[in-house]
Amino acid sequence: MAALAVGVPVAIVVALGVVLAVEAQQARSREYVEDPDFDIDRTVPGAAPTLELAVLGDSTVAGLGVSHVRDTLPVQVARELARRTGRAVHVVGYGVSGAVTRDVLREQLPKVGDVDVIVVEVGSNDVTHATRTRALEHDTRELLRRAGTRARVVVLGGSGRLDTHNFRRPLRDLVMWRARGVRRLQGRLVRAQDHDRYGFVDIGGAVGDEYGRTSGANSSDGFHPAAPGYAVWARALGREAAERL
């Protein structure tokens, strides 16, 4: 009887693991929008002197989900920043599809020189790639530190909510739970920095609520934002940056 009592929970755990593994494979095998391979280097008109903006991150920074550079997250952030400051904004996007926080730290940030603002949108792939918490904490802290040596304002946008139907339940619930934990970690690390120079945007929190109410926010793959969805993110990220300039 004792063996049976122990065996039932083990069987349930094993079965759940199999279900999650199958659902994860199905999510990976879905068709997603193609990488547009944009060269994001634009100037939004405004008064001199021009603000220099660098936007780093994952596929949402690279422009997956839109057909024109003008609709990408970096360019929309630049327009929001120009609108709020009245200044011209020169923006360069460094995003790479599939990037996790460590990739941004090691591969993207070294390409950035001295700028006025660095905006980073990353974290969703740390969720889906199961980045270990200790490694994510170390990489995020180091990313913030190094970004602060290159820019006078640093804004970190956190993981998305990831409540997409591309993930079936119970995998979706597990992914959303992990995403909340990643955003809490990101927010805590940003709040430990100088508030006058660092800001955090909870993309999956209140911003996610607005995103959910926005018509046409998702692209055709149901995972990446479309232009209206990026506009929601850009307003929040641009506002956070403008308040610190």
N, C-alpha and C positions, 0 to 999 in steps of 0.2 A: 504493500500500500504506500509506503514511504517513497519507493522508487517511482510509482505512478504519479504521486503528488508533485514530485520534483519534475518528472518528465513532461507533464502537461504544459507548464509555463515555458519550458525550453522549446517544445514543439511550436508553441504560439510565436515565440520570438523568431525561430527559424523560418516559419511560414511568412511572417511579416517581412523578414529580410528578403525572402524570395520575391514577394509582391513588390517591394520597393525597388529591387534590382530590375525587375521586368519593366516597371513603370518608368524608371530612369532611362532604360535603353529605348523605350518607346519615345520618350521626350527628346532624346538625342537624335533619333531617326526622323523626326518631323522635318518638313521643309521650312527653312527660314529664308528671309530676304537676303539677297546677295550683297556682299561688300561692294559699295560703289567706287571704292578706291579714289575718294576725293582728295584733292590738294587744297586744304583749307587754309587760305592765306588771303584775308580780305581787310579792307579798311572801310569802316562806317563813317560817313562824313559828320563833321561837327567842328567846334571851335578848337583852336590850338591852345596848348600843346597836345599832341596826340597821346592818348593812353595806350600803353602796350599791354596786351592781354594774351596769356597762353592758357589753352584749355587742354587738359590731359585726361586720359581715361580709357574706357573700353569701347565697345561697338557703338554705344550711344553717343560717343564723342566723334567716332569715325564717320557717322552719318547713316548707319543702317536704318532703313525704314523710310527714307526720303529720296527724291529723285534729283534735287537741285541743292547746290552748296548753300544757297541763301536760306534754306529751311533747316540746315543742320543745327545742332545744339550750340556749337561754338559761335556761329554767326548770329544766332538769335540772342545769345548772351551778350555779344558785342553790341547789338542794336539796343538791348535793354539798358546796358551800361551807358551808351551814348545818350539815350533818351533821358536818363536820370541825372547825368552829369553835365550834359550840354557839350561834352568834349568829343572830338573824333576818337575812334577806337580802332587800332590795328590788332587783328586777332589772328593767331596761328593755332591750328588744331593738331594735336599730336596723337589722338586716340587710335588704338589698335583693337580690332575685334578679338574678343577672348581674353583681353588683358585682366590680370588680377592686380592687387595692390603692389605686390613685389615687382611685377613687370613695369608698372608706372615709375616706381622708385629707381629701378636699375636701368631701364631702357629709354624711358621717355624724359624724365626730369633732367638727365645729363645733357640733353639737347637744348635746354632752355637757358638763355642768357639772363641778364638783368631786365626785369619787366616790372610794370606797376602792379599787375594782378595775375595770380595763378588761380585758376578754377580747376578742380579735379572732380570728376564724376566716376566713381569706382565702388566696387563692393558686391555687386550682383554676382559676378563670376567667382568671387571668394566664397559666396554661398553655394553656388551650384558645383564648384570644384572642391568643396569641403576643405578650404584652407583652415589649418589648425588655429585655434584662438590665440595661442601664445605667439605664433609666427605672424598672424595678422596684426596683433597689438604692436609687436616690434616694428614691423614694416610701416604701419600707419604712423607711429610716433616718429620714425626716422624720415618718412616722407614729409611730414609736417615741418620737422626741423630744417631739413634741407631746402624745402620750398621757401621757407621763411628767410633764407639767405639770398634768394634770388628775386623775391618780390616783397613789396611793402604790405600787400594784402593777399591773404591765402583763404580760399573758400573751398571746403570739402563738401561735395554732395554725396549722401549715403546710398546704400543699396536700395534698389526699388522694392516695392511690396512683394512682387513675384507671385501675385495671386492669379496668374494666367491659367487658362484652361488647357494650356499645353502640358501642364502637370496634372495628372489625375490624382484623385484622393486615394490613399492617404499621403501620397508623396507631396502633393501640394501643401497640405497642412504642415508637414515636416519642413519643407522649404521656406514657407512663410514664417514659421517659428524661428528658424535659423537666421532669416533675414532680419527679424526684429532684434535678435541678439547682436548681429553685426552692426546694425545702426546704433544701438545703444553704446557699443564699444567705440565706434567712430565719434559719436557725439561727446562721449566722456573725454576722449583724448583731445578733441578740439577745444572743449571748454577748459582744459588744463593749460591752454596757451593764453597769450595776451589777447584779451577780448577786443582790443582796439585794432588788431591786425588779422585775427583769425575768426572765421565764421563757419558754422555748420548748417547745412540745409537737409532736413529730414525728408528726402525724396519719397520715402515710403509711408510717411506719416500724414501730416496735414496737407502736404503737397500732393500726396497720393489721393486724398479725398477729392481735391479739386480736379485732379487728373481723371478720376473715375466719373466725375460729372461732365467732363468735356466730350462733346460729340466728335467722333473721328480721331480720338487720342491715339488709338493703336493702329499700327501698320497691318498689312495683310497677313502677316504671320502670327498675329495675336501676341507677340512677345516684345518686339521693339516698338518704340513710339513712332507715330507719324508726325507730320509738321505741327498739328495742333497740340499734340502731347508734348513735344519738345518745347513749344511756346510756354506751356505751364511751368516746366522745369526752368526755362530760361528766365522767366520773370522772377522766380524765387532766388535763383543763383545770382542774377544781376543785381537785384535789390540788396542782397546780403553784401555783395562786393561794394556797391555804391555807398552804402552806409558807413564804410570804413575808409573811404578815400577822403 
